[in-house]
Amino acid sequence: MRVCLALALAAASALSKPSHLGRARVHMASTAPYGSWASPITASFITEAGVGLGGLCVGPVSGDLFWVERRPKEGGRSVVCRRAPNDPAASERGGVDVTPAGSNVRTRVHEYGGLAHVIGGASASAEFIVYANFADQRLYRLDVPASGGGDARPPLELTPESAYAEDARYRFADLCLDEPRNRVLCVREDHTDPRPAHVVNEVVAVALDGSGAMEVLASGADFYAAPRLSPDGTKLAYVSWQHPSMPWDATALSVVQLDAAGRPEQGRAPTVVAGASGKASVLQPAWSPRTGELFFVSDEQNGFWNLFCVRNARSTPLGPQWAAQAENVLPMELDFSGPAPGWALGQQGYAFARGTGDVLAAVRLPGEATSTLLVLDGGEGHARSSMHSMAEGGLPFGFGGLASRDDGTLFMLGTSPELPGGIFEWAGLARTGAREAGAVLLASSMLPSLSVDARYVSTPRLLNFPTTDEAGTGVRTAYGFFYAPTNGDFAAPPGELPPLLVKAHGGPTACTGSSFNPAIQFWTSRGFAVMDVDYRGSTGYGRAYRSALAGNWGIVDVEDVCAAATYLAEQGLADARRLCIDGGSAGGFTTLGALAFKNVFAAGCSLYGVADCSALAADTHKFESRYLDGLIGKYPEDKEKYDARSALFSTSTLSCPVLLLQGDEDKIVPPNQAETMHKSLIDKRIPTALKLYKGEQHGFRKAENIQDALNSELFFFSQVLRPSFEPPGVPAFPIDNLATSS
């Protein structure tokens, strides 16, 4: 139930026209109530100029940089782009589209998808791209010319109708090329029988010749991820797990020996390299291009996703000894996995430097807010070679998504609390003296023609705050990022405290962060304080903190968001009468729980949130169909617990206004939950409204719906909070029972 809201794309979007934000204006601030401040950071500007950036990779032949743009203004479609700033067709970001117009590079495996494309050409003289198209979920191959964008010729359909007739019968993700055998390896999700219990996940090889030929390489587990071929093509590593575990709970890393044709050797079982205990999360395998050693991340040793390596993998025959040779490369209480691993396929928190084979890891050291680049020698010793950061190395405040070129140039996705993020180039590993020059911004998620004035930007502070522990988890401290109201044009009347919006992230096994988020600045620039909470169960704080949510979803997360609001009110940072909360997906469940079971908040907004846990358990997709076993209890054996934590069955204790925002094609949290909740609120004569967005799934990707969701939430709060306020420039809409409650 992770949020896929395009509002919250890391480093999404520009915020206003240059005439509004590009030049500082010197004048006295006007006095106006909190919440009523006029802001240039409008909902329309958030989507008009912004895109999501990700999927960095370097062409194996050209050395050119490729990336993926997710474009809200184009219905949220994802496009593979190539850096070609001198090309006549280049965008303001210096990229040209590679994938065809109208295509959408996105897969629905696990519903969250991941790694829907791969660039090939290492064994040929020309590059090509293999990608999954969202509309039909089929695989395509497209030749990429030596320069510029995609080939004028239509792409070759690798899984044509001659192979199977029905679109989306199969879904493909986590692509890995096997060029010598002219095939692509991937996770295939078979929806021949679409009932969640009957959907089949496997590792398969798909021919690159357009024949539609497919061959199963691994099957039998409930889930698979990260099929990765060894450099010499003789071994295949992959991650698997079984219900009811989720990938952050318990997985296994296996390696299978391949014959000359690329099939698993007959009569030889896969070797389990890590995770045999059933008590560890093992993720993100990758083979060293220099030594042939197998790397992966695991939390088995100290509760954090540390980096492990199977020593001497190239010279040691595959067998049980591989597990014995797996060593923690750099034991530390930090994650090498990147944030919230396991939700999307293809996530990778570390990479290998092309040319040297050095291991590159983007991590956040304990007690540090900024990212640090750890560089480990690519030889078999793996001694720590160097560390680089913003202070020493000129790197961005936060970064990840690493990709390198043969000359040592490193590309990364960089972020900052104050500015929209983008793609950076850093030559600190390439030549002497370059380190002082720092990273160079190549492409911003915000159009270069637009800018944001710092007077409208609130900088977050990481706070820890005391929380209650009725569930007996032993954890009594929670965390969150606090944003104070900030707008250089306005000041509040003396003595007035701001309304507070507490945000509960999705997942729930995920996390928030301090990267620039225009959807938060939308609120703070209007006079709201914002607290973005990493409640117990969030990633990034170790397995003990993450596991505090086990069996306690709807209890400790609700305690923590309420404790955050109460703490800030007690500190004089928020108006205790105007405490609001919102959240998407699992965050919507926490939001509804806080409103139904606690008396802290004055209003709330649930975005595609879970209102009925039993309905979710009975009607959701395969990936999360047993998620609640660990979060609440077995279903239906523990149905009483499910109902007790469902806000839908506790509207008798709910007395404050609720806004419900929902996509009508959501397969993860079906819209009937929001519809049922809405009817219950109407019957109880509580101010409420329900907006169903046509064509949206789990999270909003279309620009018009992203805009309407933000504006609607602001208008709703302005009408139901007391004292109320008038937000300028925000369209009104009907609110049920509003007149009755006044």
Secondary structure as the mmCIF struct_conf table of DSSP 4:
data_model
#
loop_
_struct_conf.conf_type_id
_struct_conf.id
_struct_conf.beg_label_comp_id
_struct_conf.beg_label_asym_id
_struct_conf.beg_label_seq_id
_struct_conf.end_label_comp_id
_struct_conf.end_label_asym_id
_struct_conf.end_label_seq_id
HELX_RH_3T_P HELX_RH_3T_P1 ALA A 6 ALA A 8
TURN_TY1_P TURN_TY1_P1 ALA A 10 ALA A 11
BEND BEND1 SER A 16 SER A 16
HELX_RH_PI_P HELX_RH_PI_P1 PRO A 18 GLY A 22
BEND BEND2 ARG A 23 ARG A 23
BEND BEND3 HIS A 27 HIS A 27
HELX_LH_PP_P HELX_LH_PP_P1 MET A 28 ALA A 29
STRN STRN1 SER A 30 THR A 31
TURN_TY1_P TURN_TY1_P2 TYR A 34 GLY A 35
BEND BEND4 PRO A 40 PRO A 40
HELX_RH_AL_P HELX_RH_AL_P1 ALA A 43 GLU A 48
BEND BEND5 ALA A 49 ALA A 49
STRN STRN2 GLY A 50 GLY A 50
STRN STRN3 GLY A 52 VAL A 58
TURN_TY1_P TURN_TY1_P3 PRO A 60 SER A 62
STRN STRN4 LEU A 65 ARG A 71
HELX_RH_3T_P HELX_RH_3T_P2 PRO A 72 GLU A 74
TURN_TY1_P TURN_TY1_P4 GLY A 75 GLY A 76
STRN STRN5 ARG A 77 ARG A 83
TURN_TY1_P TURN_TY1_P5 PRO A 85 ASN A 86
BEND BEND6 ASP A 87 ASP A 87
TURN_TY1_P TURN_TY1_P6 PRO A 88 ALA A 89
TURN_TY1_P TURN_TY1_P7 GLU A 92 ARG A 93
BEND BEND7 GLY A 94 GLY A 94
STRN STRN6 GLY A 95 ASP A 97
BEND BEND8 THR A 99 THR A 99
HELX_LH_PP_P HELX_LH_PP_P2 PRO A 100 PRO A 100
TURN_TY1_P TURN_TY1_P8 ALA A 101 GLY A 102
STRN STRN7 VAL A 105 VAL A 105
TURN_TY1_P TURN_TY1_P9 VAL A 109 TYR A 112
STRN STRN8 HIS A 117 GLY A 120
TURN_TY1_P TURN_TY1_P10 ALA A 122 SER A 123
BEND BEND9 ALA A 124 ALA A 126
STRN STRN9 GLU A 127 ALA A 132
STRN STRN10 ASN A 133 ASN A 133
TURN_TY1_P TURN_TY1_P11 PHE A 134 ASP A 136
STRN STRN11 LEU A 139 VAL A 144
BEND BEND10 ALA A 146 GLY A 150
BEND BEND11 ALA A 152 ARG A 153
HELX_LH_PP_P HELX_LH_PP_P3 PRO A 154 PRO A 155
STRN STRN12 LEU A 156 GLU A 157
BEND BEND12 LEU A 158 THR A 159
TURN_TY1_P TURN_TY1_P12 GLU A 161 ALA A 163
BEND BEND13 ALA A 165 GLU A 166
TURN_TY1_P TURN_TY1_P13 ASP A 167 ALA A 168
BEND BEND14 ARG A 169 ARG A 169
STRN STRN13 TYR A 170 ASP A 178
HELX_RH_3T_P HELX_RH_3T_P3 GLU A 179 ARG A 181
TURN_TY1_P TURN_TY1_P14 ASN A 182 ASN A 182
STRN STRN14 ARG A 183 ASP A 190
BEND BEND15 THR A 192 ASP A 193
BEND BEND16 ARG A 195 ARG A 195
HELX_RH_3T_P HELX_RH_3T_P4 PRO A 196 HIS A 198
STRN STRN15 VAL A 200 ALA A 207
TURN_TY1_P TURN_TY1_P15 LEU A 208 ASP A 209
BEND BEND17 GLY A 210 SER A 211
STRN STRN16 MET A 214 ALA A 218
BEND BEND18 GLY A 220 ASP A 222
STRN STRN17 PHE A 223 LEU A 229
TURN_TY1_P TURN_TY1_P16 PRO A 231 ASP A 232
BEND BEND19 GLY A 233 THR A 234
STRN STRN18 LYS A 235 TRP A 241
TURN_TY1_P TURN_TY1_P17 HIS A 243 PRO A 244
TURN_TY1_P TURN_TY1_P18 PRO A 247 ASP A 249
STRN STRN19 ALA A 252 GLN A 257
STRN STRN20 LEU A 258 LEU A 258
TURN_TY1_P TURN_TY1_P19 ALA A 260 ALA A 261
BEND BEND20 GLY A 262 GLY A 262
HELX_LH_PP_P HELX_LH_PP_P4 ARG A 263 ARG A 263
STRN STRN21 PRO A 264 PRO A 264
HELX_LH_PP_P HELX_LH_PP_P5 GLU A 265 GLU A 265
TURN_TY1_P TURN_TY1_P20 GLN A 266 GLY A 267
HELX_LH_PP_P HELX_LH_PP_P6 ALA A 269 PRO A 270
STRN STRN22 THR A 271 ALA A 274
TURN_TY1_P TURN_TY1_P21 ALA A 276 SER A 277
BEND BEND21 GLY A 278 LYS A 279
STRN STRN23 VAL A 282 TRP A 287
TURN_TY1_P TURN_TY1_P22 PRO A 289 THR A 291
STRN STRN24 LEU A 294 SER A 298
TURN_TY1_P TURN_TY1_P23 GLU A 300 ASN A 302
BEND BEND22 GLY A 303 PHE A 304
STRN STRN25 ASN A 306 VAL A 310
TURN_TY1_P TURN_TY1_P24 ARG A 311 SER A 315
BEND BEND23 THR A 316 THR A 316
HELX_LH_PP_P HELX_LH_PP_P7 PRO A 317 PRO A 317
BEND BEND24 LEU A 318 GLY A 319
TURN_TY1_P TURN_TY1_P25 PRO A 320 PRO A 320
HELX_RH_AL_P HELX_RH_AL_P2 GLN A 321 ALA A 324
TURN_TY1_P TURN_TY1_P26 GLN A 325 GLN A 325
STRN STRN26 ALA A 326 ASN A 328
BEND BEND25 VAL A 329 LEU A 330
BEND BEND26 GLU A 333 LEU A 334
BEND BEND27 PHE A 336 SER A 337
BEND BEND28 PRO A 339 ALA A 340
TURN_TY1_P TURN_TY1_P27 PRO A 341 GLY A 342
BEND BEND29 TRP A 343 ALA A 344
TURN_TY1_P TURN_TY1_P28 LEU A 345 GLY A 346
BEND BEND30 GLY A 349 GLY A 349
STRN STRN27 TYR A 350 PHE A 352
TURN_TY1_P TURN_TY1_P29 ARG A 354 THR A 356
STRN STRN28 VAL A 359 VAL A 363
TURN_TY1_P TURN_TY1_P30 PRO A 366 GLY A 367
BEND BEND31 ALA A 369 THR A 370
STRN STRN29 THR A 372 LEU A 376
BEND BEND32 GLY A 378 GLY A 379
TURN_TY1_P TURN_TY1_P31 GLU A 380 GLY A 381
STRN STRN30 ARG A 384 SER A 389
BEND BEND33 MET A 390 MET A 390
TURN_TY1_P TURN_TY1_P32 ALA A 391 GLY A 393
BEND BEND34 PHE A 397 PHE A 397
STRN STRN31 GLY A 398 SER A 404
TURN_TY1_P TURN_TY1_P33 ASP A 406 ASP A 407
BEND BEND35 GLY A 408 GLY A 408
STRN STRN32 LEU A 410 THR A 415
BEND BEND36 PRO A 417 LEU A 419
STRN STRN33 GLY A 422 TRP A 426
TURN_TY1_P TURN_TY1_P34 GLY A 428 ALA A 430
BEND BEND37 ARG A 431 ARG A 431
TURN_TY1_P TURN_TY1_P35 THR A 432 GLY A 433
HELX_RH_AL_P HELX_RH_AL_P3 ALA A 434 ALA A 437
STRN STRN34 VAL A 440 SER A 444
BEND BEND38 SER A 445 SER A 445
STRN STRN35 MET A 446 MET A 446
TURN_TY1_P TURN_TY1_P36 PRO A 448 SER A 449
HELX_RH_3T_P HELX_RH_3T_P5 ALA A 454 TYR A 456
HELX_LH_PP_P HELX_LH_PP_P8 SER A 458 PRO A 460
STRN STRN36 ARG A 461 PRO A 466
TURN_TY1_P TURN_TY1_P37 GLU A 470 ALA A 471
BEND BEND39 GLY A 474 GLY A 474
STRN STRN37 THR A 477 TYR A 483
TURN_TY1_P TURN_TY1_P38 GLY A 488 ASP A 489
STRN STRN38 PHE A 490 ALA A 491
HELX_LH_PP_P HELX_LH_PP_P9 ALA A 492 PRO A 493
TURN_TY1_P TURN_TY1_P39 PRO A 494 GLY A 495
STRN STRN39 LEU A 500 ALA A 504
BEND BEND40 GLY A 506 THR A 509
BEND BEND41 SER A 515 SER A 515
HELX_RH_AL_P HELX_RH_AL_P4 PRO A 518 THR A 524
TURN_TY1_P TURN_TY1_P40 SER A 525 GLY A 527
STRN STRN40 ALA A 529 ASP A 534
TURN_TY1_P TURN_TY1_P41 ARG A 536 GLY A 537
BEND BEND42 THR A 539 TYR A 541
HELX_RH_AL_P HELX_RH_AL_P5 ARG A 543 SER A 547
TURN_TY1_P TURN_TY1_P42 ALA A 548 ILE A 555
HELX_RH_AL_P HELX_RH_AL_P6 VAL A 556 GLU A 570
TURN_TY1_P TURN_TY1_P43 GLN A 571 GLY A 572
BEND BEND43 LEU A 573 ALA A 574
TURN_TY1_P TURN_TY1_P44 ALA A 576 ARG A 577
BEND BEND44 ARG A 578 ARG A 578
STRN STRN41 LEU A 579 GLY A 584
TURN_TY1_P TURN_TY1_P45 SER A 585 SER A 585
HELX_RH_AL_P HELX_RH_AL_P7 ALA A 586 PHE A 597
BEND BEND45 ASN A 599 ASN A 599
BEND BEND46 ALA A 602 ALA A 602
STRN STRN42 ALA A 603 LEU A 607
BEND BEND47 TYR A 608 TYR A 608
BEND BEND48 ALA A 611 ALA A 611
HELX_RH_AL_P HELX_RH_AL_P8 CYS A 613 ALA A 618
BEND BEND49 ASP A 619 THR A 620
HELX_RH_3T_P HELX_RH_3T_P6 LYS A 622 GLU A 624
TURN_TY1_P TURN_TY1_P46 SER A 625 ARG A 626
HELX_RH_AL_P HELX_RH_AL_P9 TYR A 627 LEU A 631
TURN_TY1_P TURN_TY1_P47 ILE A 632 ILE A 632
TURN_TY1_P TURN_TY1_P48 TYR A 635 ASP A 638
HELX_RH_AL_P HELX_RH_AL_P10 LYS A 639 ALA A 644
TURN_TY1_P TURN_TY1_P49 ARG A 645 ARG A 645
HELX_RH_3T_P HELX_RH_3T_P7 ALA A 647 PHE A 649
HELX_RH_3T_P HELX_RH_3T_P8 THR A 651 THR A 653
BEND BEND50 CYS A 656 CYS A 656
STRN STRN43 VAL A 658 GLY A 663
TURN_TY1_P TURN_TY1_P50 ASP A 664 GLU A 665
BEND BEND51 LYS A 667 VAL A 669
TURN_TY1_P TURN_TY1_P51 PRO A 671 PRO A 671
HELX_RH_AL_P HELX_RH_AL_P11 ASN A 672 ASP A 683
TURN_TY1_P TURN_TY1_P52 LYS A 684 ARG A 685
STRN STRN44 THR A 688 TYR A 693
TURN_TY1_P TURN_TY1_P53 LYS A 694 GLY A 695
BEND BEND52 HIS A 698 GLY A 699
BEND BEND53 LYS A 702 LYS A 702
HELX_RH_AL_P HELX_RH_AL_P12 ALA A 703 VAL A 720
BEND BEND54 LEU A 721 PRO A 723
TURN_TY1_P TURN_TY1_P54 PRO A 728 GLY A 729
STRN STRN45 ASP A 736 ASP A 736
TURN_TY1_P TURN_TY1_P55 ASN A 737 ASN A 737
HELX_RH_AL_P HELX_RH_AL_P13 LEU A 738 SER A 741
#
